[in-house]
């Protein structure tokens, strides 16, 4: 049966899309004529040397030195790229400086809409650079930032990056130990921090947290505090932000560093141990962000690009790349549901946002709240919505087209901290189908592997990447023998990246993600992803949230409990249990009806907003909670108490 797309791009959009312009350039300059995206993608993964060389040329990447090969013959994770050249990420941002439009548009929760010009951005970056150099900061030094999603964080990143120093950030909503677990690994020289932030109408004093961070990290030599006064008593020297960012005017200095020089350190969620400190390269991130933002998000010069994120999620790092396209970076700091869930849609209207990025969870929250942004706000400027963070079910797709905008490009994407980009995502030249990510990204040879390790089409399998990408980590911090790196991605298929998702590549070359493969539900030999259960339960109006696990027991048996958070005023009685079970039975299969349904006060989420099925599963398998749960990595650590207590009582 033929499936009808939810949206089909107009001929005008297809003709003007950056992807189409790139195909025309390939035809003109390299005599490569691709009729559609599929042969273009195939060429990009079959001929990665030629493809990545073309990216360097197409975007006129500025560099010193020369290179012979785009990539070395070394297998993952030891592949080296463009050896012999030096470049700088921030330099490629500032070549778009202009008086025609602002560099940044920003709004703080409850505050007015503000703009930062390119001139102001340049002056602030240059001033902070001058201060950092005065503190002895050099290329390769680590600088840590404990700041929210505000323009000052972008200023700080650009100043650090332009000097060739290494950036790392955590959001103020991280717990004290969570911040220390991350920053202590990299031994930063300078800390950039705030003393308070506002969220959901409340102001949170973070002075004690900043003080604890300073005391716990002896490598710190200086603190730059974003505050009105020196509110943090410290054993190291403290300078105020406004005193060090208003001293110079003009263009920043750009230090070109080797292609493989570290650009930043990102961190895994750390739900089951010390967070992995993941290091990316200046060059790898630069060409990946140029590629993905331009071709797969279709960012264009002069457009306004927004993603709701914090500085603790890789999407903050990724969204700096909108500046690489000559677009304006749009930032929001605050609770996305305060004073109500429509606040970001009003922000989209007031800021004239062209590209709106969010999480699947936010879209589903809107769906359940029955809001209608397209009716209540002027979203005429909006031409794309992007979603990531977790699987967006078909109902989320439908809600966008029914209640936001009928003529909108919905670009669901999936990637992660591991590459600070996406493996699969948007294609402005292709239709959008419900529940399906449009395509595999250029330069990414992603496959679905069967249980025997063979690529399969239109079947569910393990997501793998079989050839290297420039934005894969160059190493993990303090992992000189690549032991943690290898264990993280290459323990199942030697030399092949196993990402840990369960996916299906469709006959349309789209991708459906069913959830984490280590959280797969396996009953009677039939496996389904947790996302499918959640999709069914989302239709039960009495249930606010849910979490399901499947615990393997001895003798080949399984125990599958479903935990539900009820909407206020509801009780988990036999009638509701039957309704939940019948919904799952009718939507999927009788085999995946849970063995027991248990009401819980809360479902645990990581700070970046992902459900944590695996630690809960391990607790019920008898693992020590102190070993498998890192409370500092959770947005709501107290939520684990119920599961720990229940598991102990079940023994």
ROFIKE-51597 format. One line per 2 residues: number of its first residue (from 1); for each residue x, y, z of C-alpha. Coordinates in Angstrom, 3 decimals, padded with zeros to 6 digits. Layout:
NUM> X/Y/Z  ...
//
This chain:
1> 000.000/000.000/000.000  001.340/003.389/-000.991
3> 001.896/005.732/001.957  000.863/009.355/001.521
5> 003.460/011.893/002.655  002.507/014.517/005.223
7> 004.398/017.167/003.281  006.042/017.491/-000.113
9> 008.513/020.286/-000.897  007.508/022.803/-003.531
11> 009.492/023.087/-006.735  010.640/026.518/-005.576
13> 012.070/025.065/-002.369  013.752/022.173/-004.157
15> 015.335/024.515/-006.706  016.622/026.963/-004.092
17> 017.738/024.368/-001.514  021.403/024.351/-000.568
19> 021.522/020.661/-001.481  020.461/021.499/-005.029
21> 023.068/024.253/-005.259  025.723/021.797/-004.117
23> 024.671/019.231/-006.735  024.926/021.925/-009.407
25> 028.399/022.861/-008.157  029.533/019.226/-008.314
27> 028.298/019.000/-011.899  030.084/022.184/-012.908
29> 033.375/021.768/-011.068  033.838/017.996/-010.757
31> 031.707/016.724/-013.670  029.586/014.726/-011.226
33> 025.936/014.694/-012.207  023.526/013.311/-009.591
35> 019.850/013.200/-010.491  018.665/012.950/-006.892
37> 019.817/012.678/-003.307  020.179/008.889/-003.291
39> 023.052/008.696/-005.828  024.624/011.765/-004.204
41> 024.568/010.045/-000.812  025.916/006.824/-002.314
43> 028.839/008.694/-003.861  029.541/010.484/-000.581
45> 029.958/007.192/001.291  031.593/005.200/-001.523
47> 034.111/007.958/-002.263  034.661/009.682/001.097
49> 038.034/011.072/000.006  036.443/012.921/-002.928
51> 033.378/013.927/-000.921  035.205/015.551/001.990
53> 037.652/017.251/-000.380  034.620/018.739/-002.131
55> 033.317/020.081/001.199  036.618/021.880/001.794
57> 036.412/023.426/-001.676  032.681/024.149/-001.787
59> 032.724/026.098/001.473  036.052/027.756/000.707
61> 037.502/026.582/004.012  040.437/028.792/004.991
63> 043.602/027.052/006.111  047.382/027.169/006.185
65> 049.614/024.344/005.048  048.932/021.532/002.600
67> 047.506/018.034/002.718  047.996/014.987/000.538
69> 045.112/012.771/001.605  041.724/013.715/003.011
71> 041.866/010.716/005.352  044.392/008.154/006.435
73> 043.989/004.435/005.861  043.821/003.772/009.605
75> 040.596/002.096/010.745  038.188/003.646/013.229
77> 038.837/005.013/015.790  042.350/005.912/014.617
79> 041.507/007.515/011.261  043.252/010.855/010.734
81> 041.905/013.647/008.530  043.527/016.371/006.422
83> 046.932/016.057/008.052  049.172/019.020/007.381
85> 046.702/021.898/007.496  045.796/024.392/010.222
87> 042.475/026.209/010.563  040.096/027.801/013.049
89> 036.346/027.262/013.577  035.581/030.760/014.892
91> 037.366/032.406/011.968  034.779/030.896/009.641
93> 031.989/032.367/011.752  033.351/035.909/011.736
95> 033.765/036.020/007.990  029.965/036.479/007.961
97> 030.108/039.613/010.126  027.802/042.287/008.712
99> 025.823/045.379/009.610  022.792/044.053/007.716
101> 021.467/041.865/010.534  022.163/040.982/014.172
103> 024.549/038.208/015.105  022.382/037.019/018.013
105> 018.756/037.450/019.067  018.041/036.567/022.672
107> 015.265/036.422/025.202  015.434/035.509/028.856
109> 012.383/034.073/030.578  010.056/036.973/031.302
111> 012.371/039.488/029.660  012.354/041.571/026.469
113> 013.628/040.500/023.071  017.253/041.649/022.701
115> 019.720/041.806/019.827  023.522/041.678/019.699
117> 025.152/043.193/016.635  028.158/041.689/014.945
119> 030.170/044.712/016.064  029.278/044.145/019.702
121> 029.961/040.418/019.389  033.354/041.130/017.860
123> 034.276/043.669/020.537  033.246/041.386/023.404
125> 035.149/038.440/021.941  038.279/040.505/021.390
127> 038.125/041.925/024.915  037.730/038.508/026.516
129> 040.557/037.188/024.364  042.816/039.969/025.625
131> 041.984/039.008/029.202  042.547/035.290/028.597
133> 045.912/035.920/026.973  046.827/038.033/029.980
135> 046.146/034.994/032.146  048.547/032.952/030.045
137> 045.918/031.011/028.120  047.406/029.338/025.052
139> 046.248/026.934/022.371  045.395/023.605/023.972
141> 044.512/024.964/027.431  041.096/023.966/028.770
143> 038.543/026.615/029.676  035.361/025.605/031.507
145> 032.039/027.455/031.464  029.219/027.119/033.988
147> 026.690/029.297/032.188  023.128/029.167/030.844
149> 022.080/029.550/027.203  022.786/033.283/026.968
151> 024.777/035.432/024.504  027.672/035.625/026.965
153> 028.202/031.878/026.589  028.561/032.281/022.822
155> 030.954/035.211/023.338  033.026/033.053/025.673
157> 033.100/030.072/023.328  034.201/032.176/020.370
159> 036.927/033.883/022.394  038.241/030.557/023.661
161> 037.985/028.834/020.306  039.589/031.637/018.331
163> 042.681/031.335/020.539  042.882/027.601/019.914
165> 041.983/026.795/023.526  039.627/023.928/024.396
167> 036.039/024.708/025.419  033.852/022.767/027.822
169> 030.518/023.784/029.339  027.887/022.676/031.830
171> 024.485/024.154/032.457  023.582/025.648/035.872
173> 020.852/023.044/036.276  023.560/020.377/036.667
175> 024.119/019.208/040.229  027.368/020.193/041.947
177> 028.927/016.731/041.789  027.838/016.335/038.169
179> 029.724/019.490/037.204  032.793/018.486/039.181
181> 032.746/014.957/037.699  032.988/016.550/034.265
183> 035.318/019.515/034.706  037.769/017.822/037.079
185> 038.688/015.343/034.343  039.990/018.039/031.992
187> 041.776/020.265/034.590  040.666/023.659/033.256
189> 042.814/026.739/033.769  039.959/029.295/033.781
191> 036.328/029.021/034.929  033.637/031.254/033.444
193> 030.555/031.163/035.658  027.289/032.775/036.730
195> 026.234/033.208/040.349  022.500/032.782/039.713
197> 019.925/031.949/037.070  016.157/032.063/036.647
199> 013.922/029.158/035.720  010.120/028.793/035.947
201> 009.811/032.151/037.640  012.285/031.329/040.397
203> 015.820/032.614/040.887  018.416/030.051/041.948
205> 021.536/031.181/043.787  024.519/029.172/042.504
207> 027.259/030.937/044.491  027.843/027.914/046.724
209> 028.060/025.625/043.687  030.663/027.867/042.043
211> 032.622/027.932/045.297  032.497/024.127/045.529
213> 033.667/023.763/041.922  036.638/026.030/042.587
215> 037.621/024.128/045.714  037.329/020.756/043.975
217> 039.430/021.644/040.909  042.942/022.755/041.892
219> 043.962/023.446/038.277  041.804/026.609/038.222
221> 043.877/029.788/038.241  041.207/032.405/037.679
223> 037.423/032.799/037.663  035.412/035.176/035.503
225> 032.067/035.734/037.224  028.994/036.944/035.381
227> 027.518/038.918/038.270  027.027/042.472/039.494
229> 029.581/042.001/042.261  032.058/039.439/043.544
231> 029.506/037.229/045.280  031.799/034.191/045.423
233> 034.527/034.088/048.042  037.328/032.149/046.414
235> 040.851/030.919/046.897  041.626/032.060/043.348
237> 041.342/035.487/041.787  037.872/036.485/040.621
239> 037.185/039.021/037.871  033.785/040.327/036.850
241> 032.524/039.672/033.339  031.661/043.285/032.528
243> 035.165/044.380/033.521  036.940/041.991/031.149
245> 034.643/042.168/028.112  034.547/045.918/027.511
247> 038.207/046.775/027.119  038.891/046.431/023.390
249> 037.233/046.991/020.039  037.829/045.523/016.620
251> 038.305/042.085/015.163  039.265/039.057/017.264
253> 042.528/037.220/016.804  042.318/033.811/015.148
255> 044.920/031.167/015.910  044.931/028.471/013.272
257> 045.584/025.047/014.790  046.070/021.577/013.282
259> 042.952/019.947/011.843  042.946/017.363/014.664
261> 043.433/019.942/017.432  040.721/019.667/020.137
263> 037.832/022.096/019.771  035.838/021.106/022.875
265> 035.127/018.369/025.365  031.558/017.046/025.552
267> 030.322/014.462/028.024  028.214/011.344/027.937
269> 025.177/011.302/030.210  027.083/009.457/032.909
271> 023.980/007.639/034.155  025.929/004.478/034.943
273> 029.340/005.856/035.915  031.772/008.707/035.447
275> 030.779/010.645/032.293  032.999/009.963/029.312
277> 034.894/013.096/028.290  034.518/013.108/024.499
279> 036.987/015.205/022.509  036.250/016.500/019.000
281> 038.564/018.219/016.548  038.520/021.763/015.177
283> 038.607/020.602/011.576  036.281/017.635/011.910
285> 033.576/019.676/013.599  034.027/022.591/011.197
287> 033.450/020.585/008.009  030.707/018.447/009.595
289> 028.809/021.524/010.770  029.226/023.247/007.429
291> 027.857/020.128/005.749  024.997/019.305/008.062
293> 023.717/022.784/008.847  023.867/023.878/005.223
295> 022.584/020.770/003.465  020.404/018.964/006.015
297> 018.983/021.912/007.968  019.125/024.185/004.905
299> 020.365/027.135/007.000  020.747/030.184/004.758
301> 022.389/033.577/005.040  020.165/036.047/006.855
303> 017.805/033.445/008.327  017.061/033.138/012.036
305> 017.882/029.757/013.579  016.747/028.601/017.001
307> 017.030/025.437/019.051  015.781/025.190/022.588
309> 018.744/023.828/024.503  021.045/024.341/027.456
311> 024.831/024.607/027.398  024.971/021.079/028.796
313> 023.473/019.501/025.669  025.428/019.066/022.434
315> 022.702/020.927/020.567  024.055/024.154/022.069
317> 027.437/023.442/020.474  025.779/022.419/017.240
319> 023.631/025.538/017.019  026.673/027.785/017.043
321> 027.087/026.398/013.522  024.130/028.441/012.289
323> 026.569/031.365/012.385  028.790/029.433/009.956
325> 025.979/029.713/007.404  025.681/033.471/007.826
327> 022.449/033.065/009.779  021.436/034.777/013.012
329> 021.689/032.635/016.146  018.509/032.788/018.252
331> 018.731/031.905/021.956  016.206/031.442/024.752
333> 017.057/031.015/028.426  014.330/029.702/030.698
335> 011.624/027.115/031.155  009.978/026.208/027.805
337> 006.649/025.663/029.569  006.560/028.791/031.742
339> 004.263/030.577/032.193  002.661/028.021/029.860
341> 003.632/025.635/027.074  003.046/028.230/024.324
343> 005.902/030.510/025.414  008.321/029.281/022.725
345> 005.723/029.634/019.979  005.209/033.263/020.998
347> 008.977/033.625/020.986  009.071/032.179/017.449
349> 006.503/034.771/016.391  008.214/037.735/018.066
351> 011.733/036.784/016.961  010.688/035.944/013.385
353> 012.276/032.507/013.621  012.785/030.621/010.341
355> 014.145/027.352/011.765  012.717/026.119/015.083
357> 014.493/023.263/016.851  013.185/021.360/019.837
359> 012.889/017.914/021.401  010.374/015.196/020.680
361> 009.336/015.452/024.315  008.385/019.108/023.894
363> 006.288/018.348/020.817  004.461/015.544/022.633
365> 003.908/017.822/025.635  002.243/020.317/023.306
367> 000.135/017.546/021.812  -001.123/016.424/025.231
369> -001.790/020.024/026.273  -003.939/020.429/023.143
371> -002.367/023.752/022.177  -002.722/025.204/018.678
373> 000.251/027.449/017.894  -000.708/027.876/014.248
375> -004.038/029.377/015.273  -002.768/031.521/018.124
377> 000.483/032.935/016.732  001.849/034.381/013.511
379> 004.312/031.745/012.344  004.528/032.954/008.760
381> 008.329/033.241/008.975  008.693/029.644/010.117
383> 009.743/027.234/007.359  011.231/024.289/009.268
385> 010.849/022.500/012.580  013.564/020.118/013.717
387> 013.197/017.485/016.404  015.704/015.310/018.235
389> 016.565/013.998/021.711  014.288/010.954/021.463
391> 012.052/009.259/018.930  009.222/011.405/017.557
393> 006.208/009.106/016.980  003.794/009.528/014.050
395> 001.307/011.307/016.326  003.914/014.014/016.922
397> 004.373/014.436/013.184  000.621/014.710/012.695
399> 000.249/017.306/015.450  002.836/019.550/013.775
401> 000.981/019.513/010.462  -002.458/019.849/012.006
403> -001.805/022.453/014.681  001.404/024.313/013.834
405> 001.557/024.716/010.079  000.400/022.650/007.117
407> 003.221/023.846/004.874  006.196/023.183/007.120
409> 009.288/021.054/006.666  009.556/018.749/009.698
411> 013.138/017.533/009.925  013.436/014.835/012.564
413> 017.089/013.964/013.194  019.235/011.673/015.311
415> 022.902/011.715/016.159  024.350/012.765/019.450
417> 027.157/013.921/021.638  029.406/011.318/020.026
419> 029.691/013.301/016.768  028.040/016.618/017.788
421> 025.868/016.321/014.712  023.399/013.855/013.215
423> 023.798/010.572/011.386  020.296/010.803/009.955
425> 018.086/013.823/009.428  016.454/016.306/007.130
427> 016.338/016.591/003.359  014.588/019.736/002.031
429> 014.126/018.077/-001.369  012.265/014.984/-000.162
431> 008.768/014.372/001.233  008.104/013.882/004.950
433> 006.437/010.636/006.082  004.896/010.130/009.515
435> 007.306/008.679/012.064  010.191/008.536/009.602
437> 013.463/010.445/009.480  013.992/011.518/005.881
439> 017.481/010.284/005.028  020.939/009.174/006.013
441> 023.281/012.156/006.138  025.884/012.769/003.473
443> 029.196/011.128/004.292  027.616/008.772/006.835
445> 027.526/005.097/005.850  024.864/004.006/008.302
447> 023.377/000.523/008.138  020.892/-001.632/010.036
449> 022.628/-004.884/010.996  020.816/-008.165/011.485
451> 021.669/-010.473/014.370  024.215/-012.144/012.092
453> 025.932/-008.832/011.360  024.585/-008.326/007.838
455> 023.050/-005.086/006.493  019.279/-005.330/006.014
457> 016.735/-003.100/004.302  013.192/-002.620/005.536
459> 013.957/-004.791/008.549  014.729/-003.794/012.104
461> 018.390/-004.056/013.043  021.272/-002.679/015.052
463> 022.410/000.786/013.965  026.039/000.817/012.847
465> 028.397/003.194/011.061  030.785/001.236/008.871
467> 033.115/004.007/007.696  034.735/006.866/009.605
469> 033.421/010.428/009.777  035.596/013.496/010.484
471> 033.530/014.537/013.506  033.901/011.248/015.336
473> 035.849/011.796/018.581  039.593/012.082/018.186
475> 039.893/010.484/021.633  038.382/010.386/025.115
477> 040.133/012.488/027.724  042.468/010.444/029.941
479> 042.039/007.377/027.733  045.511/007.087/026.154
481> 045.142/003.466/025.055  041.652/004.083/023.553
483> 040.232/001.455/025.933  037.063/003.350/026.928
485> 036.628/004.618/023.360  036.835/001.103/021.920
487> 034.517/-000.344/024.569  031.965/002.396/023.893
489> 031.520/001.844/020.162  033.531/-001.125/018.857
491> 032.969/-003.911/021.381  030.340/-005.741/019.284
493> 031.637/-005.385/015.719  035.417/-004.848/015.543
495> 036.219/-001.847/013.389  032.534/-000.909/013.038
497> 030.808/001.753/015.137  027.804/000.339/017.028
499> 025.720/003.264/018.174  023.236/001.441/020.389
501> 019.996/002.288/018.574  017.525/-000.094/017.008
503> 016.529/001.114/013.535  014.892/000.297/010.225
505> 015.962/001.704/006.859  012.852/001.908/004.720
507> 012.472/001.310/001.000  012.166/005.115/000.687
509> 015.684/005.381/002.178  014.201/006.951/005.301
511> 015.033/005.776/008.808  012.786/004.766/011.707
513> 014.349/004.604/015.181  012.761/002.315/017.749
515> 014.809/003.226/020.804  018.000/002.091/022.456
517> 018.962/-001.434/021.515  020.113/-002.190/025.064
519> 016.561/-001.351/026.213  014.896/-003.504/023.565
521> 011.870/-005.483/024.689  012.236/-009.145/023.778
523> 009.325/-011.475/024.432  008.844/-014.815/022.734
525> 011.601/-014.026/020.255  009.819/-010.901/019.037
527> 011.634/-007.642/019.703  010.167/-004.171/019.722
529> 011.569/-000.835/020.781  010.481/000.919/023.942
531> 009.359/003.869/021.808  006.534/001.738/020.397
533> 005.173/001.020/023.866  005.423/004.697/024.783
535> 003.579/005.598/021.612  000.714/003.331/022.612
537> 000.604/004.546/026.208  000.599/008.172/025.068
539> -002.922/007.455/023.811  -004.084/006.649/027.341
541> -005.142/010.041/028.642  -004.995/008.997/032.302
543> -001.232/008.378/032.026  001.145/011.331/032.220
545> 004.419/009.443/031.656  005.734/005.896/031.561
547> 008.814/003.700/031.581  009.091/000.058/030.561
549> 011.926/-002.436/030.919  012.432/-006.107/030.138
551> 014.560/-008.007/032.637  016.166/-011.249/031.456
553> 015.852/-013.975/034.083  017.386/-017.411/034.397
555> 016.050/-020.190/032.222  015.324/-017.876/029.319
557> 012.406/-016.178/031.073  011.624/-012.466/031.031
559> 009.940/-010.058/033.434  008.450/-006.946/031.859
561> 007.114/-004.324/034.286  005.504/-001.085/033.110
563> 005.825/001.928/035.381  003.320/004.751/034.937
565> 002.991/008.277/036.277  -000.701/009.113/036.449
567> -002.359/012.381/035.598  -003.658/014.153/038.738
569> -006.970/012.764/039.956  -006.507/009.269/038.526
571> -006.025/005.918/040.260  -004.347/002.808/038.894
573> -007.308/000.499/039.353  -008.156/-002.663/037.428
575> -010.180/-000.718/034.864  -007.228/001.511/033.972
577> -004.840/-001.445/033.889  -007.125/-003.213/031.425
579> -007.299/-000.074/029.288  -003.502/000.186/029.191
581> -003.068/-003.491/028.356  -005.727/-003.498/025.649
583> -004.148/-000.423/024.066  -000.749/-002.114/023.909
585> -002.319/-005.362/022.689  -004.218/-003.662/019.870
587> -001.381/-001.339/018.860  001.375/-003.983/018.846
589> 001.095/-007.541/020.113  -000.172/-009.575/023.065
591> 003.419/-010.645/023.736  004.290/-007.110/024.798
593> 001.552/-006.622/027.326  003.474/-006.002/030.568
595> 003.622/-008.575/033.335  002.709/-005.917/035.885
597> 001.763/-002.240/035.861  003.080/-000.157/038.752
599> 002.266/003.453/039.578  005.351/005.544/040.332
601> 005.751/009.170/041.438  008.214/010.056/038.674
603> 010.217/008.684/035.743  013.986/009.301/035.788
605> 015.432/011.476/033.018  018.959/012.512/032.151
607> 019.751/016.213/032.243  019.398/016.272/028.458
609> 015.866/014.865/028.753  016.187/011.155/027.923
611> 014.473/008.374/029.853  016.919/006.146/031.681
613> 015.610/002.636/031.128  018.984/000.885/031.346
615> 019.962/001.852/034.932  016.471/000.919/036.135
617> 016.763/-002.421/034.332  020.160/-003.094/035.911
619> 018.808/-002.338/039.388  016.135/-004.997/038.921
621> 018.803/-007.395/037.685  020.440/-007.108/041.091
623> 023.191/-004.630/040.290  024.398/-002.240/042.981
625> 022.546/001.088/042.541  025.666/002.964/043.633
627> 027.481/001.448/040.664  024.834/001.658/037.939
629> 023.245/005.016/038.839  025.027/008.350/038.790
631> 022.513/010.627/040.491  024.379/013.740/039.395
633> 023.598/012.939/035.770  019.849/012.920/036.360
635> 017.468/015.831/036.023  015.361/014.359/038.832
637> 017.644/012.071/040.888  015.043/011.490/043.622
639> 012.964/009.601/041.059  015.366/006.658/041.379
641> 014.556/006.127/045.059  011.277/004.366/044.303
643> 012.895/001.889/041.907  015.803/001.162/044.260
645> 013.409/000.481/047.130  011.087/-001.664/045.012
647> 013.966/-003.705/043.612  015.325/-004.334/047.107
649> 011.898/-005.502/048.296  011.592/-007.829/045.303
651> 014.718/-009.787/046.130
//
